[in-house]
Amino acid sequence: MPVINRIAALSDEMAGWRRHLHAHPEIGFDCHATARFVAERLRAFGVDEVHEGVARTGVVAVIRGRADGPAVGLRADMDALPMPDESGAAWASTVPGRAHACGHDGHTAMLLGAAQYLAETRNFAGRAVLLFQPAEEDGGGGGVMVDEGVPDRFELREVYALHNRPGLPEGHVATRAGPIMAAVDDFRLTLTGRGGHAARPHEARDPIGPALAVAQAIRSLPAEADPRAELRVALTQIEAGTTTNVIPEVARLAGTVRSFDAGWRDWAEARVRAIVEGVAAAHGVTAALDYDRWYPATVNHPRETAFAAEVARDVVGEAVDLETEPSMGAEDFAYLLEARPGAYLLVGQGETPMCHHPAFDFNDRIAPVGASLYARLVERALPAE
């Protein structure tokens, strides 16, 4: 069963919605106009319920099937990135410094296409709950939805999300059971010594030496861990000083830690803290460490992943990879997968610039594939007969 004919017929409309959103990007929780655009179309489709202001600017729609039954959640992210748009498209961003460079405009359009089809056909028993979520890129809108009780409020039995994947052949689908995206933590460290003249270092307390010691120790952490831990540590910022003949007062470092396993995530934080404390004490400087835990690992549930892959085969045939490599990128759908069983799937974008590249533009040709997959997940999970 390939792409749904009715959804294929919506291709031009989905492209139009997507290009409108691309030209008018909003970031973080500031998705007010995007949410209005989504809510207006949902009401025009005749969905049963439209709830606005969820997770600040999110929208949740409910479509009832032909009979009573459980609820399946489908999620699309709506926010853009604070970066320039160099796509060169006729529908390029009209807002300087903001761009839909990750394809969330396409995800939103695909879920709208599925919403229109499901509202027209209602060939399922239960409820399709469509989650249009802000602040995936920064702010954790998925976590806010969980904190606001969305999974319980809408009695979700399971949840699914799609994301485009540049480099994966156009229209192919990839996923895996278990971790598919990493947990992300960030750290920022300020080391304070005593400034002075570079010709009289004995009268100063140089923070650069301890900063280098901390940097070297932190960068070596993956070598300390079990190789199977798949732990990544990147030191991304180091700064100190203003001129050649002055020992600075302060040195600053920052970086990120990526992991798949909660135990190794705890271990990495404990080791960073121990390194900072030990080096600062040894060098006689003071240390202020901010270590922030952001999104947890995105972990697909085995049963739901196998089911989603089976549904994907209905849409794209054998162009389904059930053993894709996990990514060290992060995704706040992780919070919903902690709250409910489900799966996160990738839809091939083809050979295009990568997500977060200023020349990225969503491939409208894959929208019917994603929208059909969203719709079939509901119909197969909630059979009408």
Disulfide bonds with the S-S distance in Angstrom:
none
